[in-house]
Amino acid sequence: MPSQQVQPPVTATGESELHQHQGDEMDVDTTPATTSTSNPNPNPQQTNPTRVTRSTSKEPAGESSQNEQPQQPAQEAAEPSEEPDSPLLPNKHIAVTPGPRASRLQEAFAGSLRKTLEKINLKNFAACYPTVAQGAPGTLEFVQRTMVTRLGEQCNREFDSVLQKRNAVAKLNELESLVSDAARRKAELEASGVKTPIPPHTLPAKTILAAHLAPHLASQQSQLNAKLQTVQSHNALLFDEIQAQRAEMERILAAVEQVLADVGGANELLDAVVGDLATETRAVEAEMSGMEVRTRT
């Protein structure tokens, strides 16, 4: 009895799906027919615009040749160059087969999708539709199974399309090659005894700031050193000038002291003969005064 009750809905569902697919096929088949019948005149000789124009136009040959001449370079310019530019360097070969990272991504997606679809089990589905579960459990089971299958196929198609659009497999393989190349270079450096450079993200903030400010500070330091050398040279010139002025002052002072010493010596010599000179001067004055008196008398 349950099998007889389940059979009609299944058949109806299958027939509806079959009609739907047949309708899609009919739509696809009628498309080229529509495009083929859209051309009302299948004769290609009547659709050539150049022949019609030449037959109906009565222009002189000179004017037609003049009209056709400027169109030729325009058509030549409109045609793109067929030869592509050759690449400077050959492209690096990247494997299309999924590598470890791409395989792990696909496995993670498959596991997540499987766990998600396991949540849509018959028990949970029956809890959402209790009436159908009691009346037609076979139909509900078929719908649940069909829904899970279609949802899984749709998710897989979407995931594959995303992988193809984003070129995820090739990029993950390229990342894998970069990581392996970096590990190989690191092993070669360690084997050769070269010190491994410190990663920048592990340095403290002060060191990174000093590294960024080092070029600016170096240029400022060079400018300050140039200014300091200029000031020092000016100071040296001023010091030499002051030393010369001091030497000249000392020479002038020594000359003045020598003159004062000569004046003092002359005064000492005059002190010894001052009395005799005064007496002689008074005697001469007396004689001069007596001679004047005599001349008057």
VENTA-V607347 format. One record per residue. N is the residue number from 1. NEAR is the number of other ideal C-beta (glycine too) atoms within 8 Angstrom. Layout:
n = {N,N}
near = {NEAR,NEAR}
//
This chain:
n = {1,2,3,4,5,6,7,8,9,10,11,12,13,14,15,16,17,18,19,20,21,22,23,24,25,26,27,28,29,30,31,32,33,34,35,36,37,38,39,40,41,42,43,44,45,46,47,48,49,50,51,52,53,54,55,56,57,58,59,60,61,62,63,64,65,66,67,68,69,70,71,72,73,74,75,76,77,78,79,80,81,82,83,84,85,86,87,88,89,90,91,92,93,94,95,96,97,98,99,100,101,102,103,104,105,106,107,108,109,110,111,112,113,114,115,116,117,118,119,120,121,122,123,124,125,126,127,128,129,130,131,132,133,134,135,136,137,138,139,140,141,142,143,144,145,146,147,148,149,150,151,152,153,154,155,156,157,158,159,160,161,162,163,164,165,166,167,168,169,170,171,172,173,174,175,176,177,178,179,180,181,182,183,184,185,186,187,188,189,190,191,192,193,194,195,196,197,198,199,200,201,202,203,204,205,206,207,208,209,210,211,212,213,214,215,216,217,218,219,220,221,222,223,224,225,226,227,228,229,230,231,232,233,234,235,236,237,238,239,240,241,242,243,244,245,246,247,248,249,250,251,252,253,254,255,256,257,258,259,260,261,262,263,264,265,266,267,268,269,270,271,272,273,274,275,276,277,278,279,280,281,282,283,284,285,286,287,288,289,290,291,292,293,294,295,296,297}
near = {4,7,7,6,9,12,8,7,10,11,8,8,9,8,8,8,8,8,8,8,8,8,8,8,8,8,8,7,8,8,8,7,8,8,7,7,6,6,6,3,6,4,6,6,6,6,7,8,6,6,8,8,8,7,6,6,7,3,5,5,5,6,8,10,8,8,8,8,7,8,8,8,7,8,8,7,6,5,6,3,4,3,3,3,3,4,6,3,4,4,5,4,4,8,7,6,6,8,11,6,10,12,9,8,10,9,8,8,9,8,8,8,11,8,8,8,10,7,7,11,8,8,6,9,13,11,6,6,8,8,6,9,10,6,6,9,10,11,11,14,9,12,9,12,8,8,9,10,8,8,10,10,8,8,9,9,8,8,9,8,8,9,10,7,6,7,8,10,12,10,9,13,16,9,9,11,9,8,8,8,8,8,8,8,8,9,8,8,9,9,6,6,4,6,3,7,4,6,6,6,4,5,9,5,5,6,8,10,8,8,8,6,8,8,6,7,8,8,8,8,8,8,8,8,8,8,8,8,8,8,8,8,8,8,8,8,8,8,8,8,8,8,8,8,8,8,8,8,8,8,8,8,8,8,8,8,8,8,8,8,8,8,8,8,8,8,8,8,8,8,7,6,8,8,6,7,8,8,8,8,8,8,8,8,8,8,8,8,8,8,8,8,8,7,6,5,4}
//
